[in-house]
Amino acid sequence: MKRVLVTGANRGLGLAFVRRLLARGDRVAAACRHPGRANALTQLAAAHPGHLHVLQADLAKPASIAELAREAALVFDGLELLINNAGVLPSGERFGAVEADTLDHSFRVNAMAPFLLTQALAPLLAKGDRATVLNLGSAMASLSGVREFRSPSYAISKAALNMATRELAQALAPQGIIVLAVSPGWIRTDMGGENAPTSPEDAAAALLRLLDRAGPADSGRFVDRDGEDIPW
Ligand SMILES: NC(=O)c1ccc[n+]([C@@H]2O[C@H](COP(=O)([O-])OP(=O)(O)OC[C@H]3O[C@@H](n4cnc5c(N)ncnc54)[C@H](OP(=O)(O)O)[C@@H]3O)[C@@H](O)[C@H]2O)c1
């Protein structure tokens, strides 16, 4: 039984993680912006009494991140897995018209929030049994893979997430905490769209299998869901 915190848990890949974790008997703290509207989570909480706690957080706001960490410490006295899943992909960005607010918001949600939340939860992770932090990365963060001008706010912020992953891996190594950036592939969610080849359920299952195989030597790596390195 693992104790797990998942962000962006109300839909898409985050919700698939929650379903999968509950099905295997884990205890889950599911963070979302609007618990009152998170109907799928409410139903899951009723179906898994005592195993699912729904917590509120707007990850673009540092005060809300700090509050989430405080609430998590009231729910669990240790944490085995933190899944930094929440993310934003602004659509329709064109060179010449990219806005500061869009870059700023993307950086906050995609890079700053995973870093700050992991930092705030470090004491709880240190009390967990062989804890792991999964940062949901993207192949679009690969600097060497860039071939076109595409979704700059997303690509820049996910590249920053890779560096956050490297820094956190160093900071948390003394406590034996593993930190990974993993690209899930192209997934059928609101972000990925309906033409994506992989279901969120299959992606979540593959990512959890990958985490089960991960050891300290993997900390700081940037990989796909099969565990293959993605070039920086
Ligand atoms: N889908 C893909 O093909 C794909 C590919 C590569 C990487 N990824 C990564 O995988 C992760 C999950 O993606 P997804 O496809 O499931 O995305 P999604 O369907 O768009 O869901 C995004 C989740 O993030 C939450 N979120 C956004 N801004 C937030 C904020 N300020 N505070 C708290 N929560 C916030 C959303 O909550 P609300 O409902 O409140 O907006 C939602 O739960 C992301 O990090 C994404 O970058 C996805």
Ligand as a Chemical Component Dictionary entry (heavy atoms), coordinates in Angstrom:
data_LIG
# 
_chem_comp.id                   LIG 
_chem_comp.type                 NON-POLYMER 
_chem_comp.pdbx_formal_charge   0 
_chem_comp.three_letter_code    LIG 
# 
loop_
_chem_comp_atom.comp_id 
_chem_comp_atom.atom_id 
_chem_comp_atom.alt_atom_id 
_chem_comp_atom.type_symbol 
_chem_comp_atom.charge 
_chem_comp_atom.model_Cartn_x 
_chem_comp_atom.model_Cartn_y 
_chem_comp_atom.model_Cartn_z 
_chem_comp_atom.pdbx_ordinal 
LIG N1  N1  N 0  -2.016 14.400 -23.261 1  
LIG C1  C1  C 0  -0.826 14.294 -23.822 2  
LIG O1  O1  O 0  -0.703 13.878 -24.983 3  
LIG C2  C2  C 0  0.423  14.666 -23.050 4  
LIG C3  C3  C 0  1.666  14.520 -23.703 5  
LIG C4  C4  C 0  2.836  14.848 -22.992 6  
LIG C5  C5  C 0  2.742  15.292 -21.681 7  
LIG N2  N2  N 1  1.522  15.413 -21.088 8  
LIG C6  C6  C 0  1.499  15.914 -19.707 9  
LIG O2  O2  O 0  0.728  15.054 -18.878 10 
LIG C7  C7  C 0  0.096  15.828 -17.855 11 
LIG C8  C8  C 0  -1.398 15.542 -17.858 12 
LIG O3  O3  O 0  -1.911 15.920 -19.131 13 
LIG P1  P1  P 0  -3.421 15.682 -19.585 14 
LIG O4  O4  O 0  -3.342 15.314 -21.019 15 
LIG O5  O5  O -1 -4.145 14.824 -18.612 16 
LIG O6  O6  O 0  -3.961 17.209 -19.502 17 
LIG P2  P2  P 0  -5.450 17.780 -19.334 18 
LIG O7  O7  O 0  -6.427 16.750 -19.796 19 
LIG O8  O8  O 0  -5.458 19.104 -19.998 20 
LIG O9  O9  O 0  -5.590 17.955 -17.748 21 
LIG C9  C9  C 0  -4.775 18.915 -17.113 22 
LIG C10 C10 C 0  -4.996 18.834 -15.614 23 
LIG O10 O10 O 0  -4.169 19.845 -15.008 24 
LIG C11 C11 C 0  -4.975 20.640 -14.152 25 
LIG N3  N3  N 0  -4.513 22.020 -14.003 26 
LIG C12 C12 C 0  -4.256 22.918 -14.968 27 
LIG N4  N4  N 0  -3.934 24.107 -14.431 28 
LIG C13 C13 C 0  -3.997 23.958 -13.084 29 
LIG C14 C14 C 0  -3.790 24.830 -11.973 30 
LIG N5  N5  N 0  -3.462 26.120 -12.123 31 
LIG N6  N6  N 0  -3.952 24.324 -10.727 32 
LIG C15 C15 C 0  -4.291 23.037 -10.544 33 
LIG N7  N7  N 0  -4.519 22.169 -11.550 34 
LIG C16 C16 C 0  -4.368 22.629 -12.802 35 
LIG C17 C17 C 0  -6.349 20.606 -14.810 36 
LIG O11 O11 O 0  -7.335 21.034 -13.889 37 
LIG P3  P3  P 0  -8.680 21.859 -14.366 38 
LIG O12 O12 O 0  -9.667 20.802 -14.792 39 
LIG O13 O13 O 0  -9.078 22.615 -13.155 40 
LIG O14 O14 O 0  -8.267 22.726 -15.514 41 
LIG C18 C18 C 0  -6.431 19.140 -15.201 42 
LIG O15 O15 O 0  -6.780 18.364 -14.097 43 
LIG C19 C19 C 0  0.444  17.287 -18.149 44 
LIG O16 O16 O 0  1.507  17.691 -17.339 45 
LIG C20 C20 C 0  0.855  17.264 -19.608 46 
LIG O17 O17 O 0  1.744  18.317 -19.939 47 
LIG C21 C21 C 0  0.378  15.119 -21.733 48 
# 
loop_
_chem_comp_bond.comp_id 
_chem_comp_bond.atom_id_1 
_chem_comp_bond.atom_id_2 
_chem_comp_bond.value_order 
_chem_comp_bond.pdbx_ordinal 
LIG N1  C1  SING 1  
LIG C1  O1  DOUB 2  
LIG C1  C2  SING 3  
LIG C2  C3  SING 4  
LIG C2  C21 DOUB 5  
LIG C3  C4  DOUB 6  
LIG C4  C5  SING 7  
LIG C5  N2  DOUB 8  
LIG N2  C6  SING 9  
LIG N2  C21 SING 10 
LIG C6  O2  SING 11 
LIG C6  C20 SING 12 
LIG O2  C7  SING 13 
LIG C7  C8  SING 14 
LIG C7  C19 SING 15 
LIG C8  O3  SING 16 
LIG O3  P1  SING 17 
LIG P1  O4  DOUB 18 
LIG P1  O5  SING 19 
LIG P1  O6  SING 20 
LIG O6  P2  SING 21 
LIG P2  O7  DOUB 22 
LIG P2  O8  SING 23 
LIG P2  O9  SING 24 
LIG O9  C9  SING 25 
LIG C9  C10 SING 26 
LIG C10 O10 SING 27 
LIG C10 C18 SING 28 
LIG O10 C11 SING 29 
LIG C11 N3  SING 30 
LIG C11 C17 SING 31 
LIG N3  C12 SING 32 
LIG N3  C16 SING 33 
LIG C12 N4  DOUB 34 
LIG N4  C13 SING 35 
LIG C13 C14 SING 36 
LIG C13 C16 DOUB 37 
LIG C14 N5  SING 38 
LIG C14 N6  DOUB 39 
LIG N6  C15 SING 40 
LIG C15 N7  DOUB 41 
LIG N7  C16 SING 42 
LIG C17 O11 SING 43 
LIG C17 C18 SING 44 
LIG O11 P3  SING 45 
LIG P3  O12 DOUB 46 
LIG P3  O13 SING 47 
LIG P3  O14 SING 48 
LIG C18 O15 SING 49 
LIG C19 O16 SING 50 
LIG C19 C20 SING 51 
LIG C20 O17 SING 52 
# 
